[in-house]
Amino acid sequence: MTSCPEICGSEYAEQAQASGNCQQYGVRSYLHQVCLAFGTLILFAGLIVLLVGYATPTRFETFGEDDLLFVDSHAVSFNRALDVCKLTGAVLFCVGGTSMAVGLLLSAFAKSYSKEELYLQQKFKERLADLQATVGTPIMRAPTPGEGKVPVTLSKVQNIQPTTTKSET
């Protein structure tokens, strides 16, 4: 793994690494979120397929009287498709649930914040606290009827609609 001075190739980079201010470039890993979203989609797809498999009524495969029975091949293939639908839904549901569990486990165990990121978070919290101290407490009550005043009032109401005369009607 290359270090910061090797990448930057400057004397400043060596000083930055010695002081702990080395910039880290790259892509953050959001694998846990993608895994969680993918697992949720697969879980819901499996649930829908499973519900379709169980909610759709089966067809009668045979019809006729006691001695003379006929087998409906379309009903047999339809019922097999329903069984495949139930099995596929169960497998998708299990795979989606497992993927969601993996995503949650990744998010729980893979959060390793760098010192710089923790420092920036602390600095942001301090700035928020300073901002709240300067702004003061917000007013959380409604004004009483005599307290609020309207800055502009009209002393005379004017009609802007044209007047109709009897000759126009």
Salt bridges, closest charged atoms under 4 A:
ASP83 OD1 - LYS86 NZ 3.96
GLU117 OE2 - ARG28 NH2 3.26
GLU147 OE1 - ARG141 NH1 3.37
